[in-house]
Amino acid sequence: MILYNVTINIDKSVNDEWLEWMKSKHIPDVLSTGLLINNRIFKIRSDEEDGNTYSIQYFFNSMDEYEKYQNEFATGFQKEHTDKYKDKFVAFRTVMEEIN
């Protein structure tokens, strides 16, 4: 299994709007690609004054499915997010492989 983790720090001024948009629009759009098997959202517990940090987790069965997602869909979804929340977030991405 492949875990694609997007860690996002979102400005508190748009936090509630962003979280609702992620749940109602962005994540359903990502899931509609048919390439993912699951997703999760975690709020990272911290005492940051200027924003809240979240771990958005997307699960794929294989590296091939993850790479197809990256090649065919990721750029468009990332652009939509950046256009909507420009200068209100910082993100970094990590890809992990489950070891049995």
Secondary structure, 3 states (H helix, E strand, C coil): CEEEEEEEEEEHHHHHHHHHHHHHHHHHHHHCCCCEEEEEEEEECCCCCCEEEEEEEEEECCHHHHHHHHHHHHHHHHHHHHHHHCCCEEEEEEEEECCC
